[in-house]
Amino acid sequence: MADELWREEREFWLAGVAEAGRKLDTSCLMAFPRTGILDRTAAIAALQAAPRWQEITMTERASIETDDVCVLAYHATARRAGADTYRAFCTTTWIQRAGDWRILQHQQTPV
């Protein structure tokens, strides 16, 4: 299960806004250094306002999982066109809803 979610996590960073938004649970909460705490609606608006990432590397990966929940933790190194490299420690909590995995929580702490 965790291998599948690592692929989904990577896709979340790199996918278009519509695909990234599809991965968010209706109860999703996110915490970002510049935009603060966001619910699903605000997170989608923030995704629409920012250029998408072109590249992401996830190191120091760790995960814990149960039947319906998986938490991923990692060190992200990401790049956008024309911007400095972004580095952060991240956690994402994935929850299974009706057979589909959705992001319940995502948090970034800049390094």
Wavefront OBJ file of the C-alpha trace (Angstrom):
o trace
v 0.000 0.000 0.000
v 2.734 2.494 0.922
v 4.464 2.079 -2.470
v 1.234 3.054 -4.237
v 0.834 6.080 -1.968
v 4.412 7.232 -2.543
v 3.551 7.328 -6.272
v 0.325 9.228 -5.467
v 2.275 11.663 -3.278
v 4.727 12.404 -6.078
v 1.829 12.876 -8.485
v 0.163 15.285 -6.048
v 3.195 17.578 -6.235
v 3.555 17.369 -10.015
v 0.000 16.950 -11.352
v -2.224 19.700 -12.650
v -4.578 21.482 -10.274
v -7.631 19.386 -11.210
v -5.819 16.104 -10.552
v -4.232 17.405 -7.341
v -7.634 18.637 -6.135
v -9.184 15.239 -6.863
v -6.788 13.693 -4.335
v -7.977 15.940 -1.474
v -10.495 14.539 0.992
v -13.525 16.756 1.678
v -12.246 17.140 5.279
v -8.662 17.908 4.254
v -6.491 20.319 6.238
v -3.114 21.595 5.087
v -0.470 23.742 6.763
v 2.030 25.726 4.698
v 4.711 28.183 5.834
v 3.468 31.155 3.768
v -0.260 30.537 3.405
v -1.023 29.073 6.844
v -3.734 26.536 7.604
v -6.026 25.736 4.676
v -9.164 23.669 4.289
v -9.892 21.858 0.996
v -11.453 24.890 -0.708
v -8.602 27.213 0.278
v -6.001 24.579 -0.667
v -7.438 24.276 -4.179
v -7.470 28.078 -4.518
v -3.810 28.185 -3.419
v -2.938 25.473 -5.954
v -4.606 27.520 -8.699
v -2.676 30.642 -7.700
v 0.781 29.035 -7.658
v 2.836 27.532 -10.486
v 2.978 23.742 -10.294
v 6.172 21.969 -9.322
v 8.328 20.619 -12.145
v 10.476 18.295 -10.077
v 10.306 16.649 -6.638
v 12.733 14.388 -4.806
v 11.623 12.692 -1.590
v 14.343 11.417 0.737
v 14.435 10.229 4.367
v 11.120 8.546 3.628
v 9.161 6.937 6.454
v 5.607 5.634 6.676
v 3.139 4.102 9.078
v -0.022 2.395 7.943
v -3.226 0.777 9.092
v -6.031 -0.673 6.984
v -7.544 2.726 6.184
v -4.844 5.289 7.013
v -1.249 5.810 5.906
v 1.084 8.594 7.048
v 4.023 9.501 4.826
v 6.917 11.597 6.143
v 9.831 12.775 4.042
v 12.339 15.462 3.165
v 11.215 17.177 -0.063
v 13.486 18.964 -2.505
v 11.350 20.589 -5.203
v 11.770 22.998 -8.091
v 9.493 25.329 -10.026
v 10.410 27.201 -13.199
v 12.382 30.344 -12.411
v 12.386 29.784 -8.642
v 14.938 28.737 -6.045
v 15.030 25.133 -4.880
v 12.487 24.504 -2.101
v 13.354 22.168 0.779
v 10.948 21.068 3.497
v 10.107 18.267 5.868
v 6.619 17.076 4.946
v 3.929 14.779 6.274
v 0.833 13.630 4.456
v -1.950 11.532 5.939
v -3.844 9.468 3.387
v -7.235 7.936 4.205
v -9.135 5.315 2.274
v -12.697 6.343 1.391
v -14.903 3.939 -0.605
v -11.820 2.217 -2.033
v -10.013 5.429 -3.069
v -7.094 7.016 -1.250
v -7.496 10.706 -0.413
v -5.280 13.253 1.343
v -6.676 14.014 4.787
v -3.736 16.154 5.973
v -0.571 17.648 4.497
v 2.024 19.813 6.266
v 5.341 21.391 5.235
v 8.129 22.694 7.460
v 10.851 24.533 5.483
v 14.433 23.433 6.015
l 1 2 3 4 5 6 7 8 9 10 11 12 13 14 15 16 17 18 19 20 21 22 23 24 25 26 27 28 29 30 31 32 33 34 35 36 37 38 39 40 41 42 43 44 45 46 47 48 49 50 51 52 53 54 55 56 57 58 59 60 61 62 63 64 65 66 67 68 69 70 71 72 73 74 75 76 77 78 79 80 81 82 83 84 85 86 87 88 89 90 91 92 93 94 95 96 97 98 99 100 101 102 103 104 105 106 107 108 109 110 111
